[in-house]
Amino acid sequence: MELSGKIVVVTGGAHGIGRALVERFEREGAHVTAVDIAGDAVRCDVSDGAAVAALVEHVESGLGPIDLFCSNAGILPIDADPNNAASTPDLEWNRAWQVNVMAHVYAARALLPRMIARKSGYFLQTVSAAGLLSQIGSAAYSTTKHAAIGFAESLAITHKDHGIKVSVLCPQAVQTPMIEGQKMMGADIDGVITAEAVADATVEGLREEKFLILPHPNVATYVAKKAENYDRWLGGMAKLRRSLL
């Protein structure tokens, strides 16, 4: 996808990766509606399906058909007890599920009938390398990000013949407010990159229409090793966890 002239929506656009995406897409010549950012912006609770549907209607009635919807908003709950993977309270699990998974579902639910009718459309979903691997110290984050990958795969498979494309953005550590004050717990093993670097990788990935966009290229190697020998990979992750506690 070439972004020039395209109508784009970016959720979570107030800071971090979202803001960098907005600014980069605008430089590419896209018409961007950012959610929760100053300027051409609207407010939307992405965990509310009706609110997401209203956002889609607002943009399409005002600007025209949405070419690219970027579900970028996400939250990172930390395990309440680092020695208990089930320790995070239900309230935080539910919030992570709504923002990290259902927000993608709500966007697709609102847009798919429109995109199917016009035989075009693109979903970009910011997930995380944790969706492909795992995040030590956050079972809720790891689980919901895995689920987000699963939904993105279903979107791509079901709607390929409708002319709809899907990409998932899966960085490791990025210098954003989400990680400020947090222990990285191995997420920075390949370095902490800027949100601007992530945006650059995203534009390139969209241009190539790749499903997996990996700003940290080593993630592809880790995924291959995980698939090759799952038990060895789990052992390596447990060893990494021990070294970080």
QUIZI-V815482 format. One record per backbone hydrogen bond with DSSP energy under -1.0 kcal/mol. CO is the residue of the C=O (numbers start at 1). NH is the residue of the N-H. E is the energy in kcal/mol with one decimal. If there is no record, write none. Layout:
co,nh,e
CO,NH,E
CO,NH,E
This chain:
co,nh,e
3,6,-2.4
6,31,-3.4
7,67,-2.1
7,68,-1.9
8,33,-2.9
9,70,-3.3
10,35,-2.8
15,19,-1.1
16,20,-2.1
17,21,-2.7
18,22,-2.5
19,23,-2.6
20,24,-2.4
21,25,-3.1
22,26,-2.3
23,27,-1.6
24,28,-1.2
25,30,-2.3
26,29,-1.3
29,5,-2.6
31,8,-2.8
33,10,-2.2
34,42,-1.4
35,13,-2.0
39,41,-2.0
40,34,-1.8
42,36,-2.2
45,48,-2.1
48,52,-2.1
49,53,-2.3
50,54,-2.1
51,55,-2.1
52,56,-2.3
53,57,-2.2
54,58,-2.6
55,59,-2.4
56,60,-2.7
57,61,-2.3
58,62,-1.2
59,63,-3.5
59,64,-1.1
67,122,-1.2
68,9,-2.2
69,124,-2.5
70,11,-2.5
70,72,-1.3
71,126,-2.3
81,84,-2.4
84,87,-1.7
89,93,-2.0
90,94,-3.2
91,95,-2.0
92,96,-2.4
93,97,-2.4
94,98,-2.4
95,99,-2.5
96,100,-2.7
97,101,-1.5
97,102,-2.4
98,103,-1.3
101,104,-1.2
101,105,-1.4
102,106,-3.2
103,107,-1.8
104,108,-2.2
105,109,-2.9
106,110,-2.0
107,111,-1.9
108,112,-3.1
111,115,-2.9
112,116,-3.3
113,117,-1.7
114,118,-1.6
115,120,-1.7
121,165,-2.5
122,69,-2.4
123,167,-2.5
124,71,-2.1
125,169,-2.4
128,131,-1.5
129,132,-1.1
129,133,-2.5
135,138,-1.8
137,79,-2.9
138,142,-2.3
139,143,-2.6
140,144,-2.3
141,145,-2.3
142,146,-2.0
143,147,-2.1
144,148,-2.0
145,149,-1.8
146,150,-2.0
147,151,-2.3
148,152,-2.3
149,153,-2.4
150,154,-2.0
151,155,-2.5
152,156,-2.5
153,157,-2.6
154,158,-2.8
155,159,-2.2
159,164,-1.9
160,163,-1.7
165,123,-2.4
167,125,-2.6
168,213,-2.8
169,127,-2.8
171,129,-2.8
173,193,-2.0
174,176,-1.6
176,179,-1.3
179,182,-2.1
184,187,-2.2
186,189,-1.6
187,173,-1.5
188,191,-2.2
193,175,-2.8
194,198,-1.6
195,199,-2.3
196,200,-2.2
197,201,-2.2
198,202,-2.2
199,203,-2.3
200,204,-1.9
201,205,-2.5
202,206,-2.9
203,207,-2.1
204,208,-1.7
205,210,-2.2
211,168,-3.8
213,170,-2.7
216,219,-2.1
217,220,-1.4
218,222,-2.1
219,223,-2.5
220,224,-1.9
221,225,-2.2
222,226,-2.4
223,227,-2.3
224,228,-2.0
225,229,-2.1
229,233,-2.2
230,234,-2.6
231,235,-2.2
232,236,-2.2
233,237,-2.3
234,238,-2.3
235,239,-2.0
236,240,-2.3
237,241,-2.5
238,242,-2.2
239,243,-1.7
241,244,-1.0
241,245,-1.4
